[in-house]
Amino acid sequence: MSEPLTLGRDQGNKWLRYLALGAVAIVMLYPLIWLVGASFKSNTEIFTEVGFWPSRFDFSAFAKGWKTSTEYTFATYFLNSFLITIPRIIVTLVSCVLVAYAFARFEFYGKKLLFSIMVGTMMLPLIVLRLPQYLMFRELGWLDSYLPLIVPSAFATDTFFVFMLVQFLRGIPRDMEEAAQIDGCNALQLLWHIIVPMLKPAIISVIVFQFIWTMNDFMGPLIYLASVEKYPVSLALKMSIGATEEVEWANVIAISVVALIPSVAVFFAAQRHFIEGATSSGVKG
């Protein structure tokens, strides 16, 4: 008799957990659901209705918002965002993998000190670095270009990614590397043929994080870009809010929903590898 009672209790606890998780999911996702619904509403309805379901579906906000109040459409601003994001992801991957490989696999003088300094830089607020970086890029003549937003990442300045890759590498057994060394592989061949394939989950995590952070970056483009035709989506959205005295919030919200699509698509496309890379610290088995 005790076994059926235990199974029934376990089933009851299981459903309670599912209900609790479902309730939390609804609370967390409701603002996003409301945002989608609000893109079909009028200004009056947006500020008076708490529910997400619009009284009628009006797609005109997407067309009006896409045109913007400038001579450029949001197609230009999306292209600009990708011109910043894709090169930055590439240089971030190359630099961070190389630096993480050096910290995880090589012994050199001052290694622990340098690693401690690198980890310490993660504690620095980015705003502290803005002024000296701005002055440096001004002297280099890089203002009003994408270089200040891309080039620093080529020097592994995104230390969070380096730290994450180092921790992942430390959990990878060296058996395959030692076998490859016996076969005559040098350090770069080991990295490319052995380490990088095993780093795939962590590398995908870097891509997802960097894509989302760069697409949502507002302060960097605001400081370094002056020409409207070079604005990314984040600045174009702010410009559309302040362009007129009376803001058509449905237009702004509609384009905000469209701007979320690339980040959401990248996350779900890489979800399995992303979760594995973010939660694991090596190879199992």
N, C-alpha and C positions, 0 to 999 in steps of 0.2 A: 504493500500500500504506500510505503514511503517514497518509492521510486516514481510513480505517477504524480504524486504531490510535488516532488522536487522538479520534475519536468514541467508541470503546469506553472510552478512559481518562476522557473527560468524563462518560460515563454512570456509570462506576464511582465517580467522585468525587461525582456527584450523589446516588447511593444512599448513600454513606458519610455525606454531609451530612444526608440524611434520617434515617438511623439514629441519628446523634449527636443531632439535634434531638428525635427521638422519645424517646431515652433521657433527655434532660434534661427533656422534658415530663412523663414518667412520674415522675421524682424530684420535680419541682415540684408535680405534682397529687396525688401519693399521699396526703399528709396530708388533703387535702379528701375524697378517695375513702374513706380510712379513717374520717373523721368521719361520712360518710353510713352506712357499714357499722356503725359503733359504735352508732348510734342504735337498732339492732335487737338489740343484745347486752345481756346482763346485766352487773352490776358485776364479777363474777368474770371473765367472758369478756373484758371490756374491758381488764383489767389483766394478763391472762395470754396473750392471743392477739395476735400482731403482724399477722396477716392481716386484710384488710378484710371478708372474706366471713363473715357470721354463721352459726352452726350452724343457726339457724332464724329466720325473719322474724316478729318480734313487734312489732306496731304500737301496742301499749299505751303505750309510752313517749311517743309523740306526744300521745295523749289526756291522760295524767297530767301531762305537762309543760305542756300548754296551760292546764290548770286552775289551776296555781300553788298556793302554800301560802297565798295571801291571798284576799280576797273578790272579787278581780278576775281575769279571765282575761287571756291574752296579747293578746286582741283589743283590750282597753283600752290596753295598752302600745304595740301597733303603731299604734293611732290617735294616741296621744300623740307617737310618733316622727314621724308624718306631719304633725302639727300644728306641729312644730318645723321639720321639713325643708323642706316646700313653701314656707311664707312666707320662710324664709331664702334659698332658691334665688331667689325672685322679687326680693327686695330686693338680693341680691348681683348679679344680672344687671343691674338698673337702675343701681345705683351704679357698678359696675365698668366698664360700657360707657361711661357718661358721663365718668368720670374718664379712662379710656383714650383716648377720643375727644379730650378736651381736650389731653392730653399728646402725642398723635400728630399732631394737625391744627392746633393753634393755637400762636401765639407770644405769650408773656407774660413779664413780669418775674419772674426767679427760677425759671424753668421747669426748668433743669438742676439747680439746687440742690434744688428740691422733689422732682424725680424721683430724685435721689441719696438723699435722706432716705427716700423711700418704699421704694426698693430696700434701703436699710440696715435698715429695720424688719423685713425678711424674715429677717435674721440673729438677731433677738431670740427667745430661747426664750419660748414662751407662758406658762410658769410665772412668769416675771418680771412679767407683767402681771396675774396673777390677783388679788393682794392689792389693788392700787389699784382695779381694776375692781370687786371685791367691795365695797369701802368705798363707792365711788361709787353702785353699784346699791342698796346698803343705805340710803343717804341718800335715794335717789329712791323707795324703797318698792317696789322691783321684785323683791325676793327671793321665792322660792317661786312664781315665774311664769315664763313662757317668754320674756318680754321681754329679759332679759340674754343669751339665746341667739340672738335674732333681730335686735334693733335695731342692735347694733354693725355688722353686715354692711350695713346701709343707708347707712353712711358709708364704704364701700369700704375697710374694714379688712382684707379678704382681699387683701393686696397681691400675692400670687402671681398671682391672676387678672388684676389690673390690668396687671402686667408682661407676662403672656402675651398679653393682648389688644393691648397697645401694640406688641409685636413683630409680631403678626399684621397690625395696621393699617399699620405702616411698610412692609410688603411689598405693600400693595394700591396699584395705580396710581391716580393722581388724575384720569385722563381723564374718567371718568363724572361725578365730582363737579364738575369744571370745566364740563362741558356742562350739568349740572343748575343750577349757579349762573347761567349765562348765561340759562337759562329762567326764572330768578327764584326758585329755592329758597333758603330761609334755612338756617341751620346745623342746626336741629332737623329740618327736612324732609330735608336731606341725610342726616342720621344715620338717620332712620327708613326712608326710601325707597331709599337707596343703600348706606349702610355696613352696616346691620344684616343685610340679605340676604346680603352678601358675607362677613359675620362668622359665618354660620351654623355652620360646623365648629368654630370657636373657642368659640362660645356653647354648643354641645352639650357640648364638653369641660368647660366651667365647670359645667354642670348635672350631668354625671356625677361629676366630682370632688367637688363640694359635696354631692351626694346621699350618696355613699359615706362621706365624712368625717363628715357630720352624723349619719347613721344609726349610725356606729360610735363617735361621741363619748361618752366616759365621764366625763371629768373635769369638763366644763362642767355637765352636769345634776347630778352629784354635789355640786358646790359650791352651786348656786343653788336646787335643788329639795329640799323637805323633805317634801312630801305624797306618800304612796305612790301615790295615784290619778293623780298627774301624771308618774310615772316613764316614761321611754322604755324601749325594749326593752333597751338596753345596761345600764341599772341593774336592770331586772327580772331579767335573767339572773344578775347578781351576787347579787341578793337570793335567788334560788332556790337558789344554791349554798350560801349561809350560813344557810339557814332552819332546817335540822335538823343534828343531829350526824352522821348517816350520810347522805351525799349520794347520791341516785339519779342517777348520772352519765349513764345512758341517757336520762333525762328531760331533763337539761340539754343534752346533745348533740343530742337530737332538736329542741329548740326553737332551738338554735344553727343547725342546718341550715335550719330554717324562716326564721330571721332573716336568713340569707344570701340567700334567694331574691329579695327586692326589689332588692338591689344587683346581683346577677348578672343579673337580668332587665333592669334599666336599662342595664347595660354592654353586653349583647349586642344590645339594641334599638337602641342608638346607636353600635355598634361601628365602623361604616364612617366616620361623621362624626367620632367621637371620635379615631380614629387619625389621620385627615386633619388635624384641628385641633391635635392634640398634636405632630405631626411637621412640619407645614408652617408657613411664616411669611409667607404671602401668596398671591397669585393667580398661577398659571402661565399663560404664553402671552400 
